[in-house]
Amino acid sequence: MTASELSPIDPFGGFGLGLRRTHYDDFLIGEVPVDFVEVISENYMIEGGRQMRILEAVRSRLPVIIHGVSMSIGSARGLDKDYLAKLKRLERRIEPLWVSDHLCWTRSSAHNSHDLLPMPLTQEALAAVCDNIDHAQETLGRAMLFENPSSYLTFPDDEMSEWEFLAEMTRRTGCYLLLDVNNIYVSARNHGFSEDDYLAGLPLDRVRQIHLAGHDPATPDRNIIIDTHDREVADGVWALYEKALGMIDQPVATMIERDDHIPPLPELLSELDRARGIAEKALVPA
Amino acid sequence: MSVSLADRQEAFLAAILDENAPLPEGWSNSQTAGLGVYRGNYRAALLGALEDTFERTRAHVGEKAFSQASINHIIAHPPAGWTIDEVGQGFDETCAAYFAQNPEVAELAWLEWVMRKLATAPDTEPLSAADFGALAAQFGDEDWAGLRLAMQPRSAVRIVEHDLEGLWRSLGDGNSARPDTRLAEPKAVIAWREGERPTFTLVEADHAAAFTAMAGGTTYGELIALLLGDEAEPDEEAITRSAMRAGEMLGRWLTEGMVVAINP
């Protein structure tokens, strides 16, 4: 399946949350004011049990995006067949709105880091990523979204910027972008690039979803910002979100992403309301 | 000559797993500092997964001892598969070595692991004792002798020497006082799922070999022979006793909902 044979992903302009165990009852008992939920794919690449039943119950009422952390799209050794088969089975079972993962790699020939490791930004790496995306999209029979990562180091022999890498990746494979605004904020400060250059260099017409999350700021002992998803979205990230929305012409789905120290649902819904307010403002002509 | 992407990834992950591994050529302090973050993430993710899976084991041995056993485990068994849940595989063996003076810890860790695996096992409908009875009403001697059972997927059994029921309940209630858990004699613990809920029970020790054999495809006739043990020429009374014992076990497995089909 070539890039031109993939069905395009239509824009969808909703506001959603990650579905986490802590909030299962909220979603099962009542109406939660969200337009979609996103789940970590690997948590549901299972055979049965309560977790799967809950996902199916939520899916009967809301669009679900399945968002992976272990595809390892940047692996030089290709994709894991067992992983892809299980992801495809989940995709068939849930019929998600979208399937996404990250621009990163997670495993070597023998081990798995269970972390999103940084890609060297080289032509060789770009070719490997594009081959793997072609493989994944062909297996799933649909275009995917890939998220820009946060990172804590760059490689001395990088041949291009991250936005140039992402732009060429989307052009070659027909995939779409999940723009994590917090990750741009974090990486810009860790590596000293301009957020404006980053946004201006991306094919923003390929963005379908935006992630907003919190991070652990740098400290006197650690000159690195860490993408933790364990606290509220920082003011600087909200400002960058507003800027990004002002540059994107099509509707995008916005999500608050919280994976640790997960607060009661109303707190996350309040953050989502803030995103709604910013989005409404961005739509008003200046 | 430049290093291939595959080699770079091997070296990078090796450096995350082993702080003494050589760093890639040309790296400066900034790359080394960044690598430190990835090392921390790796360790935190795996330790977090172990804490999440082995809540009761952790409560039983205490935070510090659990943390040390966990570090031993992830160093000895760095994960290979795509699912982080697999990091708990073999943790009971790590506990058996680390807590050798407290053998109940390994038994508890084994139980938490199989309960975790059961939670995501395929959904099945148990074969009720009544439905089995209706099917068995048509059985002749050969049907009984050749009868095979399909047990619930991922159900598990092992011999234990400690009262896991009491320990499990006590740890679940958050009690700090631990009961004296050593059993008067070893028992078998069988774990399975009731609907969506993983559960377990302690039964007589001879269930362990019998359940394992039947789950592995042994016939009911072979089970009776297994229960006879090593007797070269068993008398009629011994055969009857074994057949009755097999019947008791079968009845228990059916009543508890551990059997999902016959002659799969």
HADDOCK unambig.tbl for C-alpha pairs under 7 A between the chains (distance, minus, plus):
assign (segid A and resid 42 and name CA) (segid B and resid 83 and name CA) 6.75 0.50 0.50
assign (segid A and resid 46 and name CA) (segid B and resid 120 and name CA) 5.88 0.50 0.50
assign (segid A and resid 47 and name CA) (segid B and resid 120 and name CA) 5.88 0.50 0.50
assign (segid A and resid 47 and name CA) (segid B and resid 121 and name CA) 5.51 0.50 0.50
assign (segid A and resid 47 and name CA) (segid B and resid 122 and name CA) 4.66 0.50 0.50
assign (segid A and resid 48 and name CA) (segid B and resid 120 and name CA) 4.99 0.50 0.50
assign (segid A and resid 48 and name CA) (segid B and resid 121 and name CA) 5.29 0.50 0.50
assign (segid A and resid 48 and name CA) (segid B and resid 122 and name CA) 4.44 0.50 0.50
assign (segid A and resid 48 and name CA) (segid B and resid 123 and name CA) 5.18 0.50 0.50
assign (segid A and resid 49 and name CA) (segid B and resid 119 and name CA) 5.57 0.50 0.50
assign (segid A and resid 49 and name CA) (segid B and resid 120 and name CA) 4.80 0.50 0.50
assign (segid A and resid 49 and name CA) (segid B and resid 121 and name CA) 6.28 0.50 0.50
assign (segid A and resid 49 and name CA) (segid B and resid 122 and name CA) 6.87 0.50 0.50
assign (segid A and resid 49 and name CA) (segid B and resid 123 and name CA) 6.22 0.50 0.50
assign (segid A and resid 49 and name CA) (segid B and resid 196 and name CA) 5.28 0.50 0.50
assign (segid A and resid 50 and name CA) (segid B and resid 196 and name CA) 5.51 0.50 0.50
assign (segid A and resid 70 and name CA) (segid B and resid 82 and name CA) 5.98 0.50 0.50
assign (segid A and resid 76 and name CA) (segid B and resid 5 and name CA) 5.91 0.50 0.50
assign (segid A and resid 76 and name CA) (segid B and resid 6 and name CA) 4.95 0.50 0.50
assign (segid A and resid 77 and name CA) (segid B and resid 6 and name CA) 6.70 0.50 0.50
assign (segid A and resid 83 and name CA) (segid B and resid 82 and name CA) 6.99 0.50 0.50
assign (segid A and resid 108 and name CA) (segid B and resid 9 and name CA) 6.17 0.50 0.50
assign (segid A and resid 108 and name CA) (segid B and resid 10 and name CA) 5.43 0.50 0.50
assign (segid A and resid 108 and name CA) (segid B and resid 13 and name CA) 6.75 0.50 0.50
assign (segid A and resid 110 and name CA) (segid B and resid 80 and name CA) 5.84 0.50 0.50
assign (segid A and resid 111 and name CA) (segid B and resid 78 and name CA) 6.56 0.50 0.50
assign (segid A and resid 111 and name CA) (segid B and resid 79 and name CA) 5.67 0.50 0.50
assign (segid A and resid 111 and name CA) (segid B and resid 80 and name CA) 4.14 0.50 0.50
assign (segid A and resid 112 and name CA) (segid B and resid 79 and name CA) 5.58 0.50 0.50
assign (segid A and resid 112 and name CA) (segid B and resid 80 and name CA) 4.96 0.50 0.50
assign (segid A and resid 112 and name CA) (segid B and resid 81 and name CA) 6.35 0.50 0.50
assign (segid A and resid 112 and name CA) (segid B and resid 82 and name CA) 6.69 0.50 0.50
assign (segid A and resid 113 and name CA) (segid B and resid 42 and name CA) 5.97 0.50 0.50
assign (segid A and resid 114 and name CA) (segid B and resid 42 and name CA) 6.56 0.50 0.50
assign (segid A and resid 114 and name CA) (segid B and resid 84 and name CA) 6.55 0.50 0.50
assign (segid A and resid 115 and name CA) (segid B and resid 41 and name CA) 6.84 0.50 0.50
assign (segid A and resid 115 and name CA) (segid B and resid 42 and name CA) 6.26 0.50 0.50
assign (segid A and resid 125 and name CA) (segid B and resid 5 and name CA) 6.57 0.50 0.50
assign (segid A and resid 152 and name CA) (segid B and resid 34 and name CA) 4.59 0.50 0.50
assign (segid A and resid 152 and name CA) (segid B and resid 37 and name CA) 6.99 0.50 0.50
assign (segid A and resid 153 and name CA) (segid B and resid 30 and name CA) 6.90 0.50 0.50
assign (segid A and resid 153 and name CA) (segid B and resid 31 and name CA) 5.27 0.50 0.50
assign (segid A and resid 153 and name CA) (segid B and resid 34 and name CA) 4.90 0.50 0.50
assign (segid A and resid 154 and name CA) (segid B and resid 31 and name CA) 6.91 0.50 0.50
